[in-house]
């Protein structure tokens, strides 16, 4: 018997379970393409499979009961109302999520979905808003990222759509990560989730101490500072360049964003891993 609600016939809540179907029927745009080739569904499947094969101390994702090419059936979680999720408390969870990617091989879709591609698309779309100086600055940071990237870097799993008010559920047992259709394996953008969580997009401020904590948890403070700074810069710019239609129509919001991106280079240059 159906209990709860249905979203575009892709998600159903039945009793204490959530069933997510693999279908492109109700998808649009880029989502339609990724759903058509089952990319998002396959990403979800691999996260659940990798998680189930390893014992975890802090990382929580819903229990899975059925994992097939057509659907996944997982437990229904009960969210605690009015309980704010603090990014600083998620460092152990993120560490374990990232390390799910250790030793895994990237697919062509992981590479296509790299933040680099998103950054380049954002540059083309927003070149007029950014101006020539910023466009060149972003390209320089891309060059520095690849120039200083370490040869011994690992492969990490990143969620890529994790926010304190999205794709996380706080329960009595702790914070659960959900919805892994955007997740990718990456070598050069392992900070993508923590940069998002450390950034207040209303005030355009960044808590760099949270980012440093994850770097130290991963034991990556040995990495070249130019590599780390460039990654942070590019990830902040990537998020900024993909503002929504409501933001574009708000002149005050766009003015604040312009100030933020204009000062982003100097802001990131003050980032030092030794200080925390």
KEKOLKE-84250 format. One line per 4 residues: number of its first residue (from 1); their letters; for each residue z, x, y of N, C-alpha, C, O, CB. Coordinates in steps of 0.2 Angstrom, whole numbers, plus 2048, in hexadecimal, padded with zeros to 3 digits. Glycine has a CB too. Example, Ala and Ser with C-alpha at 12.3 -4.5 7.8 and 13.67 -1.06 7.14 Angstrom:
BEGIN
1> as> 827:842:7E4:827:83E:7EA:827:842:7F0:82A:847:7EF:82D:839:7EA ~ 823:840:7F5:824:844:7FB:827:840:800:828:843:806:81D:846:7FD;
% end
This chain:
BEGIN
1> xxxx> 800:804:7FA:800:800:800:800:804:806:804:809:807:806:7FB:800 ~ 7FC:803:80B:7FB:807:811:801:805:816:803:800:817:7F5:805:815 ~ 804:80B:818:80A:80A:81D:808:80F:822:806:815:821:810:80C:81A ~ 809:80D:829:808:812:82E:801:810:832:800:80B:833:808:819:82C;
5> xxxx> 7FD:816:833:7F7:814:836:7F2:819:834:7F3:81E:830:7F8:816:83E ~ 7EB:818:836:7E6:81C:834:7E2:81F:83B:7E2:81B:840:7E1:818:830 ~ 7E0:825:83B:7DD:828:841:7D6:829:83F:7D5:82E:83B:7E1:82E:843 ~ 7D1:825:841:7CA:826:840:7C9:827:838:7C4:82A:836:7C7:82D:843;
9> xxxx> 7CD:824:834:7CC:824:82D:7CC:82A:82A:7CA:82B:824:7C6:820:82B ~ 7CF:82F:82E:7CF:836:82B:7D6:838:829:7D7:83C:824:7CD:83B:830 ~ 7DB:834:82C:7E2:835:82A:7E5:82F:828:7E5:82A:82C:7E6:839:830 ~ 7E9:82E:823:7EC:828:821:7F3:82A:81F:7F5:82F:81C:7E9:825:81B;
13> xxxx> 7F8:826:821:7FF:827:81F:801:821:81A:800:81B:81B:804:826:825 ~ 802:824:814:804:81F:80E:80B:821:80C:80C:826:809:7FE:820:809 ~ 80F:81C:80D:816:81D:80B:819:823:80E:819:824:814:817:81D:803 ~ 81B:828:80A:81E:82F:80D:819:834:80D:81B:83A:80D:824:831:809;
17> xxxx> 812:833:80C:80D:838:80C:808:837:811:807:832:814:80A:837:805 ~ 805:83C:813:7FF:83C:818:7F9:83F:814:7F9:844:810:801:841:81E ~ 7F4:83B:814:7ED:83D:811:7E8:83E:816:7E7:83A:81A:7EB:837:80C ~ 7E5:844:816:7E0:846:81B:7DA:847:817:7D9:84B:812:7E2:84D:81E;
21> xxxx> 7D5:844:819:7CE:843:816:7C9:848:819:7CA:84A:81F:7CB:83C:816 ~ 7C5:84B:815:7C0:850:817:7BA:84B:818:7B6:84A:814:7BE:855:811 ~ 7B8:84A:81F:7B3:846:820:7B0:848:827:7B4:849:82C:7B4:83E:820 ~ 7AA:847:828:7A7:849:82F:7A5:842:832:7A2:842:838:7A0:84D:82E;
25> xxxx> 7A6:83D:82F:7A3:836:831:7A6:834:838:7A2:831:83C:7A5:831:82C ~ 7AC:836:839:7AF:833:840:7B0:839:844:7B4:839:849:7B5:830:83E ~ 7AD:83F:843:7AD:845:847:7A8:845:84C:7A2:842:84B:7AE:84B:843 ~ 7A9:849:852:7A4:84A:857:7A3:851:859:7A8:855:858:7A5:845:85D;
29> xxxx> 79E:853:85C:79D:859:85F:79E:85F:85A:79B:85E:854:7A1:85B:865 ~ 7A1:864:85C:7A2:86A:858:7A6:868:852:7A5:86B:84C:7A6:870:85C ~ 7AB:863:853:7AF:861:84D:7AB:85E:848:7AC:85F:842:7B4:85C:84F ~ 7A5:85B:84A:7A1:858:845:79E:85D:840:79D:85C:83A:79B:853:848;
33> xxxx> 79B:863:844:798:868:840:79D:86B:83B:79B:86C:835:796:86D:845 ~ 7A3:86D:83D:7A8:870:839:7AA:86B:833:7AC:86E:82E:7AE:872:83D ~ 7AB:865:835:7AC:860:830:7A7:85F:82B:7A8:85F:825:7AE:859:833 ~ 7A0:85F:82D:79B:85F:829:79A:864:823:799:862:81E:794:85F:82D;
37> xxxx> 79C:86A:825:79C:86F:820:7A3:871:81D:7A4:876:81A:79A:876:823 ~ 7A8:86C:81E:7AE:86C:81B:7B2:872:81E:7B7:874:81A:7AE:86C:814 ~ 7B0:875:823:7B4:87B:825:7BB:87A:827:7BF:87E:824:7B0:87E:82C ~ 7BC:875:82B:7C3:873:82C:7C8:872:826:7CD:874:826:7C4:86E:831;
41> xxxx> 7C5:86E:822:7C8:86C:81C:7CA:872:817:7CF:873:815:7C4:867:818 ~ 7C5:877:817:7C6:87D:813:7CB:881:816:7CF:884:812:7BF:880:812 ~ 7CB:881:81C:7D1:885:820:7D7:882:81E:7DC:886:81D:7CF:885:827 ~ 7D8:87C:81E:7DE:879:81D:7E0:87A:815:7E6:87C:814:7DE:871:81E;
45> xxxx> 7DB:87A:811:7DD:87B:80A:7DF:882:809:7E4:883:805:7D6:87A:806 ~ 7DC:887:80C:7DE:88E:80A:7E5:88F:80D:7E9:893:80A:7D9:893:80D ~ 7E7:88C:813:7EE:88D:816:7F3:88A:811:7F8:88E:80F:7EE:88A:81D ~ 7F2:884:80E:7F7:881:80A:7F7:885:803:7FC:887:801:7F5:87A:808;
49> xxxx> 7F1:888:801:7F1:88C:7FB:7F5:892:7FC:7F9:895:7F7:7EA:88D:7F8 ~ 7F3:896:801:7F7:89C:802:7FE:89B:803:802:89F:801:7F4:8A0:809 ~ 800:896:807:807:895:808:80B:893:801:810:896:800:808:88F:80D ~ 808:88F:7FD:80B:88E:7F7:80C:893:7F2:810:893:7ED:807:888:7F3;
53> xxxx> 808:899:7F3:808:89E:7EE:80D:8A4:7F0:80E:8A9:7ED:801:8A2:7EE ~ 810:8A3:7F6:815:8A8:7F9:81C:8A4:7FB:81C:89F:7FD:812:8AC:7FF ~ 821:8A8:7F9:828:8A5:7FB:829:8A7:802:828:8AC:805:82D:8A8:7F7 ~ 82B:8A2:806:82D:8A3:80D:834:8A2:80F:837:89E:80C:828:89E:811;
57> xxxx> 836:8A5:814:83D:8A4:817:83D:8A0:81D:841:89B:81D:840:8AB:819 ~ 838:8A0:821:838:89D:828:833:898:829:833:892:82B:838:8A1:82D ~ 82D:89A:826:827:896:827:827:88F:823:828:88F:81D:820:899:825 ~ 826:889:827:826:883:824:81F:87F:825:81D:87F:82B:82C:87F:826;
61> xxxx> 81C:87D:820:816:879:820:818:873:81B:81B:874:817:80F:87C:81F ~ 814:86D:81C:816:867:818:814:869:811:810:86D:80F:812:861:81A ~ 818:866:80C:817:867:805:810:863:804:80F:85E:806:81D:864:801 ~ 80C:867:7FF:806:864:7FD:806:861:7F6:809:864:7F2:800:869:7FE;
65> xxxx> 803:85B:7F5:804:858:7EF:7FD:858:7EB:7FC:858:7E5:806:851:7EF ~ 7F8:857:7EF:7F1:857:7ED:7EC:85B:7F2:7EC:85A:7F8:7EE:850:7EC ~ 7E9:860:7EF:7E4:864:7F3:7DD:864:7F0:7DC:868:7EB:7E7:86C:7F4 ~ 7D9:860:7F2:7D2:860:7EF:7CD:861:7F5:7CE:861:7FB:7D1:859:7EC;
69> xxxx> 7C7:861:7F3:7C1:862:7F7:7C0:85C:7FC:7BD:85C:801:7BB:864:7F4 ~ 7C3:856:7FA:7C2:850:7FD:7C8:84E:802:7C7:84A:807:7C1:84A:7F8 ~ 7CE:850:800:7D4:84E:804:7DA:853:802:7DA:856:7FD:7D6:847:802 ~ 7DF:852:806:7E5:855:805:7EA:850:806:7EA:84C:80A:7E6:85C:80A;
73> xxxx> 7EF:851:802:7F5:84C:802:7FB:850:803:7FD:854:7FF:7F6:848:7FB ~ 7FF:84F:808:805:853:80A:80A:84E:80C:80A:848:80D:803:857:810 ~ 810:851:80D:816:84D:80E:816:84B:815:813:84E:81A:81D:851:80D ~ 819:845:816:81A:842:81D:820:845:820:825:844:81D:819:83A:81D;
77> xxxx> 820:848:826:826:84B:829:828:846:82E:825:842:832:824:851:82D ~ 82F:846:82F:832:842:834:834:847:83A:838:84B:83A:839:83F:831 ~ 831:845:840:832:849:846:839:847:849:83A:841:84A:82C:848:84B ~ 83C:84C:84C:842:84B:850:840:84A:857:83E:84F:85A:847:851:84F;
81> xxxx> 842:844:85A:840:843:860:844:847:865:84A:849:864:841:83B:862 ~ 841:848:86B:844:84C:871:848:852:86F:84D:854:871:84A:847:873 ~ 844:856:86A:847:85D:868:841:862:86A:83C:862:866:848:85D:860 ~ 842:865:86F:83D:86A:872:83D:870:86D:842:872:86A:83F:86C:879;
85> xxxx> 837:872:86C:835:878:868:835:87E:86C:831:87E:871:82F:877:863 ~ 839:883:86B:839:889:86F:835:88F:86C:836:890:866:840:88C:871 ~ 830:891:86F:82B:896:86C:82F:89C:86A:82D:89F:865:826:898:871 ~ 834:89F:86D:838:8A5:86B:83B:8A4:864:83C:8A9:861:83D:8A6:870;
89> xxxx> 83D:89E:862:840:89D:85C:83B:89D:856:83D:89C:850:844:896:85C ~ 834:89D:858:82F:89C:853:82C:8A3:850:828:8A3:84C:829:898:855 ~ 82F:8A8:853:82C:8AF:851:82C:8B0:84A:827:8B2:847:831:8B4:855 ~ 832:8AF:846:832:8B0:83F:82D:8AB:83B:82A:8AD:836:839:8AE:83C;
93> xxxx> 82C:8A5:83E:827:8A1:83B:820:8A3:83C:81C:8A3:837:828:899:83E ~ 81F:8A5:842:818:8A8:843:816:8AE:83F:811:8AF:83D:817:8A9:84B ~ 81B:8B3:83E:81B:8B9:83B:818:8B7:833:814:8BA:831:821:8BD:83A ~ 81C:8B2:830:81A:8B0:829:813:8AD:829:810:8AE:824:81F:8AC:826;
97> xxxx> 811:8A9:82E:80B:8A6:82E:805:8AB:82F:800:8AB:82B:80A:8A1:834 ~ 806:8B0:833:801:8B5:834:800:8B9:82E:7FA:8BB:82C:804:8BA:83A ~ 806:8BB:82B:805:8BF:825:802:8BB:81F:801:8BF:81A:80C:8C2:823 ~ 801:8B5:81F:7FD:8B1:81A:7F6:8B4:819:7F3:8B3:814:7FD:8AA:81B;
101> xxxx> 7F4:8B7:81F:7ED:8BA:81F:7EC:8C1:81C:7E7:8C4:81B:7EA:8BA:825 ~ 7F2:8C4:81A:7F2:8CB:818:7ED:8CB:812:7EE:8C7:80D:7F9:8CE:816 ~ 7E9:8D0:812:7E5:8D1:80C:7DF:8CC:80A:7DC:8CD:805:7E9:8D2:806 ~ 7DF:8C7:80F:7D9:8C2:80E:7D3:8C4:811:7D3:8C8:816:7DC:8BB:811;
105> xxxx> 7CD:8C2:80F:7C7:8C3:811:7C5:8BE:816:7C5:8B8:814:7C2:8C4:80C ~ 7C2:8C0:81C:7C0:8BB:821:7B9:8B8:81E:7B5:8BB:81B:7BF:8BE:827 ~ 7B8:8B2:820:7B1:8AF:81F:7AD:8AF:825:7AF:8B1:82A:7B2:8A7:81C ~ 7A7:8AD:824:7A2:8AD:82A:7A5:8A8:82F:7A4:8A9:835:79B:8AB:828;
109> xxxx> 7A8:8A3:82D:7AB:89E:832:7B1:8A0:836:7B2:89E:83B:7AC:897:82E ~ 7B5:8A5:833:7BA:8A8:836:7B7:8AC:83C:7BA:8AC:842:7BE:8AD:832 ~ 7B2:8B0:83A:7AF:8B4:83F:7AC:8B0:845:7AC:8B2:84B:7AA:8B9:83C ~ 7A8:8AB:843:7A5:8A7:848:7AA:8A3:84D:7A9:8A2:852:7A1:8A1:844;
113> xxxx> 7B0:8A2:84A:7B5:89F:84E:7BA:8A3:851:7BF:8A1:854:7B9:89A:849 ~ 7B8:8AA:852:7BC:8AF:855:7BD:8AD:85C:7B8:8AA:85F:7B9:8B6:854 ~ 7C3:8AE:85F:7C3:8AD:866:7BE:8B1:86B:7BD:8AF:870:7CA:8B0:868 ~ 7BB:8B6:868:7B6:8BA:86C:7B0:8B5:86E:7AE:8B5:873:7B4:8C0:868;
117> xxxx> 7AE:8B1:869:7A9:8AC:86A:7AB:8A7:86F:7A7:8A5:873:7A7:8A9:863 ~ 7B1:8A5:86E:7B4:8A0:873:7B4:8A3:87A:7B2:89F:87F:7BB:89D:871 ~ 7B6:8A9:87B:7B6:8AC:881:7AF:8AD:884:7AE:8AC:88A:7B9:8B3:881 ~ 7AA:8AF:880:7A3:8B0:883:7A0:8A9:885:79D:8A9:88A:79F:8B3:87E;
121> xxxx> 7A2:8A4:881:7A0:89D:883:7A3:89B:88A:7A0:898:88E:7A1:898:87E ~ 7A9:89C:88A:7AD:89B:890:7AA:89E:896:7AA:89B:89C:7B4:89C:890 ~ 7A8:8A5:896:7A5:8A8:89B:79F:8A5:89E:79E:8A4:8A4:7A4:8B0:899 ~ 79B:8A3:899:794:8A0:89B:795:899:89E:792:898:8A3:790:89F:894;
125> xxxx> 79A:896:89C:79B:88F:89E:79F:88F:8A5:79E:88B:8A9:7A0:88B:899 ~ 7A3:894:8A6:7A7:894:8AC:7A5:89A:8B1:7AA:89C:8B5:7AE:894:8AA ~ 7A0:89D:8B0:79E:8A3:8B4:79E:8A2:8BC:7A0:8A6:8C0:797:8A6:8B2 ~ 79C:89C:8BE:79C:89A:8C5:7A4:89A:8C7:7A5:89C:8CD:799:894:8C6;
129> xxxx> 7A8:897:8C3:7AF:896:8C5:7B2:89D:8C5:7B6:89E:8CA:7B3:891:8C1 ~ 7B1:8A1:8C1:7B4:8A7:8C0:7B2:8AC:8C5:7B6:8B0:8C8:7B4:8AA:8B9 ~ 7AC:8AD:8C6:7A9:8B2:8CB:7A7:8B8:8C7:7AA:8B9:8C2:7AD:8B3:8D0 ~ 7A2:8BC:8CA:7A0:8C2:8C6:7A5:8C7:8C5:7A5:8CA:8BF:79B:8C5:8CB;
133> xxxx> 7AA:8C8:8C9:7B0:8CD:8C8:7B4:8CB:8C2:7B5:8CF:8BE:7B4:8CD:8CE ~ 7B5:8C5:8C1:7B9:8C3:8BB:7B5:8C3:8B5:7B8:8C5:8AF:7BC:8BC:8BC ~ 7AF:8C1:8B5:7AA:8C1:8AF:7AA:8C9:8AD:7AB:8CA:8A7:7A3:8BF:8B1 ~ 7A9:8CD:8B1:7A9:8D4:8AF:7AF:8D7:8AD:7B0:8DB:8A8:7A7:8D9:8B5;
137> xxxx> 7B5:8D4:8B0:7BC:8D6:8AD:7BD:8D4:8A6:7C0:8D8:8A2:7C1:8D3:8B2 ~ 7BB:8CE:8A4:7BB:8CB:89E:7B7:8D0:899:7BA:8D1:893:7B9:8C4:89D ~ 7B1:8D1:89B:7AD:8D5:896:7B0:8DC:895:7AF:8DF:890:7A6:8D6:899 ~ 7B3:8DF:89B:7B6:8E5:89A:7BC:8E5:895:7BD:8E9:891:7B9:8E8:8A1;
141> xxxx> 7C0:8E0:895:7C5:8DF:891:7C3:8DE:889:7C6:8E1:885:7CA:8D9:893 ~ 7BD:8DB:889:7BA:8DA:882:7B9:8E1:87F:7BA:8E3:879:7B4:8D6:882 ~ 7B6:8E5:884:7B4:8EC:882:7BA:8F0:880:7BA:8F4:87B:7B0:8EF:887 ~ 7BF:8EF:884:7C5:8F3:883:7C9:8F1:87C:7CC:8F5:878:7CA:8F2:888;
145> xxxx> 7C8:8EA:87B:7CB:8E8:874:7C8:8EB:86E:7CC:8EE:86A:7CA:8E0:874 ~ 7C2:8EC:86E:7BE:8EF:869:7BE:8F6:869:7BE:8FA:864:7B7:8EC:869 ~ 7BF:8F9:86F:7BF:900:86F:7C6:903:86D:7C6:908:869:7BE:903:877 ~ 7CC:900:86E:7D2:902:86C:7D5:8FF:866:7DB:900:865:7D7:901:872;
149> xxxx> 7D1:8FA:863:7D4:8F7:85D:7D6:8FC:858:7D2:901:856:7D0:8F1:85B ~ 7DB:8FC:854:7DD:901:84F:7D9:900:849:7D7:8FA:847:7E5:900:84D ~ 7D8:905:845:7D4:905:83F:7D8:902:83A:7D5:900:835:7D2:90C:83D ~ 7DF:902:83A:7E3:900:835:7E5:8F9:835:7EA:8F7:832:7E9:905:834;
153> xxxx> 7E2:8F5:83A:7E4:8EE:83B:7E3:8EA:835:7DF:8EB:831:7E0:8EB:841 ~ 7E8:8E5:835:7E8:8E0:82F:7E4:8DA:831:7E2:8D9:836:7EF:8DF:82D ~ 7E3:8D6:82B:7E1:8CF:82C:7E6:8CA:82D:7EB:8CA:828:7DC:8CD:827 ~ 7E6:8C6:832:7EC:8C1:833:7E9:8BA:833:7E3:8B9:835:7EF:8C3:839;
157> xxxx> 7ED:8B5:831:7EC:8AE:832:7EE:8AC:838:7F4:8AC:839:7EE:8AA:82B ~ 7EA:8A9:83C:7ED:8A5:842:7EB:89E:842:7E6:89C:840:7EA:8A9:849 ~ 7EF:89A:845:7EE:893:845:7E9:891:84A:7E5:88D:849:7F5:88F:847 ~ 7E9:894:850:7E4:893:856:7E5:88D:859:7E1:88C:85E:7DE:894:853;
161> xxxx> 7E9:888:858:7EA:882:85B:7F1:880:85B:7F3:87A:85B:7E5:87C:858 ~ 7F6:885:85C:7FD:884:85C:800:883:863:7FF:888:867:800:889:858 ~ 803:87E:864:806:87D:86B:80D:87A:869:80E:876:864:802:878:86F ~ 812:87A:86E:819:878:86D:818:870:86C:81D:86D:869:81D:87A:872;
165> xxxx> 813:86D:86F:813:866:86F:80D:863:86A:80B:85E:86B:812:863:876 ~ 80A:868:866:805:866:862:805:86B:85C:806:871:85C:7FE:867:866 ~ 803:867:856:803:86A:850:809:86E:84D:809:872:849:7FD:870:850 ~ 80F:86C:850:815:86E:84E:81A:867:84E:81A:863:852:818:873:852;
169> xxxx> 81E:867:848:823:861:848:82A:864:847:82B:868:842:821:85C:842 ~ 82E:862:84B:835:864:84A:839:85F:846:839:859:848:839:865:851 ~ 83C:861:840:83F:85D:83C:846:85F:83B:848:865:83E:83C:85C:835 ~ 84A:85C:837:851:85E:836:851:865:832:856:868:832:855:859:832;
173> xxxx> 84C:866:82E:84B:86C:82A:849:872:82E:849:878:82C:847:86B:824 ~ 846:871:834:843:876:838:83C:874:83B:83A:86E:83A:842:87C:834 ~ 838:879:83D:832:877:841:82C:879:83B:82C:87E:838:831:87C:847 ~ 828:873:83A:822:874:836:81C:875:83A:81B:872:83F:822:86D:832;
177> xxxx> 818:879:837:811:87A:83A:80C:875:836:80D:874:830:80E:881:839 ~ 808:872:83A:803:86D:836:7FC:86E:839:7FB:872:83E:805:866:837 ~ 7F7:86B:836:7F0:86A:838:7ED:871:839:7ED:874:83E:7F0:867:83E ~ 7EA:874:833:7E8:87B:833:7E0:87B:833:7DD:880:831:7EA:87E:82D;
181> xxxx> 7DD:876:835:7D5:876:835:7D2:87B:83A:7CC:87D:839:7D3:86F:837 ~ 7D6:87D:83F:7D4:882:844:7D5:889:842:7D3:88E:845:7D6:880:84B ~ 7DA:88A:83D:7DC:891:83B:7D7:895:839:7D2:893:836:7E2:890:836 ~ 7D7:89C:83B:7D3:8A1:839:7D6:8A7:837:7DC:8A8:838:7CE:8A2:83F;
185> xxxx> 7D3:8AB:833:7D5:8B2:832:7D2:8B7:837:7CC:8B6:839:7D3:8B5:82B ~ 7D6:8BB:83A:7D4:8BF:83F:7D7:8C6:83F:7DD:8C7:83C:7D6:8BC:846 ~ 7D4:8CB:842:7D7:8D2:842:7D9:8D4:849:7DE:8D8:84A:7D2:8D7:83F ~ 7D6:8D1:84E:7D7:8D3:855:7DA:8CE:859:7DB:8D0:85F:7D0:8D5:858;
189> xxxx> 7DC:8C8:857:7DF:8C3:85B:7E5:8C0:858:7E6:8BA:858:7DA:8BE:85D ~ 7E9:8C4:855:7EF:8C2:852:7F4:8BF:856:7F9:8BC:854:7F2:8C8:84E ~ 7F3:8C0:85D:7F8:8BE:862:7F6:8B7:865:7FA:8B4:869:7F9:8C3:867 ~ 7F1:8B4:862:7EE:8AE:865:7F4:8A8:865:7F4:8A5:86A:7E8:8AB:861;
193> xxxx> 7F7:8A7:860:7FC:8A2:860:802:8A3:864:805:89F:868:7FF:8A0:859 ~ 805:8A9:864:80B:8AB:868:809:8AB:870:80D:8A9:874:80E:8B1:866 ~ 803:8AD:871:801:8AD:878:801:8A6:87B:803:8A4:881:7FA:8B0:879 ~ 7FE:8A1:877:7FE:89A:879:805:897:87A:806:894:87F:7FA:896:874;
197> xxxx> 809:899:875:810:896:875:814:899:87B:819:896:87D:814:897:86E ~ 812:89F:87D:816:8A3:882:814:8A1:889:817:8A3:88E:816:8AA:881 ~ 80F:89D:889:80C:89B:890:80D:894:892:80C:890:88E:804:89C:890 ~ 80F:894:898:810:88D:89B:80A:88B:89F:809:88E:8A5:817:88D:8A0;
201> xxxx> 806:887:89D:800:886:8A0:800:881:8A6:7FB:880:8AA:7FB:883:89B ~ 806:87E:8A8:807:87A:8AE:809:87F:8B3:806:87E:8B9:80D:875:8AC ~ 80D:884:8B2:80F:889:8B7:80B:88F:8B7:80C:893:8BC:816:88A:8B7 ~ 807:890:8B2:803:896:8B1:807:89C:8B1:806:8A1:8B4:7FE:896:8B6;
205> xxxx> 80C:89C:8AD:811:8A2:8AC:811:8A4:8A4:810:89F:8A0:818:8A0:8AE ~ 812:8AA:8A3:812:8AD:89C:819:8B0:89B:81B:8B4:89F:80C:8B1:89B ~ 81C:8AE:895:822:8B2:893:820:8B8:88F:81F:8B7:889:827:8AD:890 ~ 81F:8BE:891:81D:8C3:88E:822:8C6:888:820:8C9:883:81B:8C9:892;
209> xxxx> 828:8C4:88A:82D:8C6:885:82C:8C3:87E:82E:8C6:879:834:8C5:887 ~ 82A:8BD:87E:829:8B9:878:823:8BD:874:823:8BE:86E:827:8B2:879 ~ 81E:8BF:878:818:8C2:875:81A:8C9:872:818:8CB:86C:813:8C3:87A ~ 81F:8CD:875:821:8D3:873:825:8D2:86D:825:8D7:868:825:8D6:879;
213> xxxx> 829:8CD:86C:82D:8CC:867:829:8CB:860:82B:8CE:85B:832:8C6:868 ~ 824:8C8:861:81F:8C7:85B:81C:8CE:859:81B:8CF:853:81A:8C2:85C ~ 81A:8D1:85E:817:8D8:85D:81C:8DC:859:81A:8E0:854:814:8DB:863 ~ 822:8DC:85B:827:8E1:858:829:8DE:851:82A:8E2:84C:82D:8E1:85C;
217> xxxx> 829:8D7:850:82A:8D4:84A:825:8D7:845:826:8D8:83F:82A:8CD:84A ~ 81E:8D7:847:819:8D9:843:819:8E1:842:815:8E3:83E:812:8D7:846 ~ 81D:8E4:846:81D:8EC:845:816:8EF:848:814:8F4:846:81D:8EE:83E ~ 814:8EC:84D:80D:8EE:850:80E:8F1:857:809:8F2:85B:808:8E8:851;
221> xxxx> 814:8F3:859:815:8F6:860:812:8FD:860:811:8FF:866:81D:8F6:861 ~ 810:8FF:85A:80C:906:85A:805:905:85D:802:90A:85F:80C:909:853 ~ 802:8FF:85D:7FC:8FE:85F:7FB:900:867:7FF:900:86B:7FA:8F7:85E ~ 7F5:902:868:7F3:904:86F:7F4:8FF:874:7F2:8F9:873:7EC:907:86F;
225> xxxx> 7F8:900:879:7F9:8FB:87E:7F3:8F8:881:7F3:8F2:883:7FE:8FE:884 ~ 7EE:8FC:882:7E8:8F9:885:7E5:8F4:880:7E2:8EF:882:7E2:8FE:886 ~ 7E6:8F5:87A:7E3:8F0:875:7E7:8E9:875:7E5:8E4:875:7E4:8F3:86E ~ 7EE:8EA:876:7F2:8E4:876:7F1:8E1:87D:7F1:8DA:87D:7FA:8E7:875;
229> xxxx> 7F1:8E4:882:7F0:8E1:889:7E9:8DD:889:7E9:8D8:88B:7F0:8E6:88E ~ 7E4:8E0:886:7DE:8DD:886:7DE:8D7:882:7DB:8D2:884:7D8:8E2:884 ~ 7E1:8D7:87C:7E1:8D1:878:7E5:8CB:87C:7E2:8C6:87C:7E5:8D3:872 ~ 7EA:8CD:87F:7EE:8C8:883:7EA:8C5:889:7EA:8BF:88A:7F5:8CB:886;
233> xxxx> 7E7:8CA:88C:7E3:8C8:892:7DD:8C3:890:7DC:8BD:893:7DF:8CE:895 ~ 7DA:8C5:88A:7D4:8C1:888:7D6:8BA:885:7D3:8B5:886:7D0:8C4:882 ~ 7DC:8BA:882:7DF:8B3:87F:7E1:8AF:885:7E0:8A9:885:7E5:8B5:87B ~ 7E4:8B1:88A:7E6:8AD:890:7E0:8AB:894:7E0:8A5:896:7EA:8B1:895;
237> xxxx> 7DB:8AF:894:7D5:8AD:898:7D1:8A8:893:7CE:8A3:896:7D0:8B3:899 ~ 7D1:8A9:88D:7CE:8A4:888:7D1:89D:889:7CD:898:88A:7CE:8A6:881 ~ 7D7:89C:88A:7DB:896:88A:7D9:893:891:7D8:88D:892:7E2:897:889 ~ 7D9:897:896:7D8:895:89D:7D1:892:89E:7D0:88E:8A2:7D9:89B:8A2;
241> xxxx> 7CC:895:89B:7C5:893:89C:7C3:88D:898:7BE:88A:89A:7C0:899:899 ~ 7C7:88A:894:7C6:884:891:7CA:87E:893:7CD:87B:88F:7C7:885:889 ~ 7CA:87E:89A:7CE:878:89D:7CA:872:89C:7C4:872:89B:7D0:879:8A4 ~ 7CE:86C:89C:7CB:866:89A:7C8:863:8A1:7C8:865:8A6:7D0:861:898;
245> xxxx> 7C5:85D:8A0:7C1:859:8A5:7C6:857:8AB:7C4:857:8B1:7BD:853:8A2 ~ 7CC:855:8A9:7D1:853:8AE:7D3:859:8B2:7D4:858:8B8:7D7:850:8AA ~ 7D3:85F:8AF:7D5:865:8B3:7CF:866:8B8:7D1:868:8BE:7D7:86B:8AE ~ 7C9:866:8B5:7C4:868:8BA:7C3:863:8C0:7C1:866:8C5:7BD:867:8B5;
249> xxxx> 7C5:85D:8BF:7C5:859:8C5:7CB:859:8C9:7CB:856:8CF:7C4:851:8C2 ~ 7D0:85D:8C8:7D6:85E:8CC:7D5:864:8D0:7D6:86A:8CD:7DC:85E:8C7 ~ 7D4:864:8D6:7D3:86A:8DA:7D9:86E:8DB:7D8:874:8DB:7D0:868:8E1 ~ 7DF:86B:8DB:7E5:86F:8DB:7E6:873:8D5:7E8:879:8D5:7EB:86A:8DC;
253> xxxx> 7E5:870:8CF:7E6:873:8C8:7E1:879:8C8:7E3:87E:8C6:7E4:86E:8C3 ~ 7DB:878:8CA:7D6:87D:8CA:7D7:883:8CE:7D6:889:8CD:7CF:87A:8CB ~ 7DA:881:8D4:7DC:887:8D9:7E1:88B:8D6:7E1:891:8D7:7DE:883:8DF ~ 7E6:888:8D2:7EC:88C:8CF:7E9:890:8CA:7EB:896:8C9:7F1:887:8CD;
257> xxxx> 7E4:88D:8C6:7E1:891:8C0:7DD:897:8C3:7DE:89C:8C0:7DC:88D:8BC ~ 7DA:896:8C9:7D6:89C:8CC:7DB:8A1:8CE:7D9:8A7:8CD:7D2:899:8D2 ~ 7E1:8A0:8D1:7E6:8A5:8D3:7E8:8A8:8CC:7E9:8AE:8CD:7EB:8A1:8D6 ~ 7E9:8A4:8C7:7EC:8A7:8C1:7E7:8AC:8BE:7E9:8B2:8BC:7ED:8A2:8BC;
261> xxxx> 7E1:8AA:8BD:7DC:8AF:8BA:7DA:8B5:8BF:7D9:8BA:8BD:7D5:8AB:8B9 ~ 7DA:8B4:8C5:7D9:8B9:8CA:7DF:8BF:8CA:7DD:8C5:8CB:7D9:8B7:8D1 ~ 7E5:8BD:8C8:7EA:8C1:8C7:7EC:8C3:8C0:7F1:8C7:8BF:7F0:8BE:8CA ~ 7E8:8C1:8BB:7E9:8C2:8B4:7E9:8CA:8B2:7ED:8CC:8AE:7E5:8BE:8B0;
265> xxxx> 7E4:8CD:8B5:7E4:8D4:8B3:7EA:8D8:8B5:7ED:8DC:8B1:7DE:8D7:8B7 ~ 7ED:8D7:8BB:7F3:8DB:8BD:7F9:8D8:8B9:7FD:8DC:8B8:7F4:8DA:8C5 ~ 7F9:8D2:8B8:7FE:8CF:8B4:7FF:8D2:8AD:804:8D4:8AB:7FE:8C7:8B3 ~ 7F9:8D3:8AA:7F9:8D5:8A3:7FA:8DD:8A3:7FD:8E0:89E:7F2:8D4:89F;
269> xxxx> 7F8:8E0:8A8:7F9:8E8:8A9:800:8EA:8A9:802:8EF:8A8:7F5:8EA:8AF ~ 804:8E5:8AB:80C:8E6:8AB:80F:8E5:8A4:815:8E7:8A4:80F:8E1:8B0 ~ 80B:8E3:89F:80E:8E2:899:80F:8E9:895:80A:8ED:894:809:8DE:894 ~ 815:8EA:893:817:8F0:890:81B:8EF:88A:821:8EB:88B:81B:8F5:895;
273> xxxx> 81A:8F1:884:81D:8EF:87E:824:8F2:87E:828:8EF:87A:819:8F1:878 ~ 825:8F7:881:82C:8FB:881:831:8F6:884:837:8F7:882:82C:901:884 ~ 82F:8F2:889:834:8EF:88D:835:8E8:88A:830:8E4:889:832:8EE:894 ~ 83B:8E6:888:83C:8DF:885:844:8DD:886:846:8D8:885:83B:8DF:87E;
% end
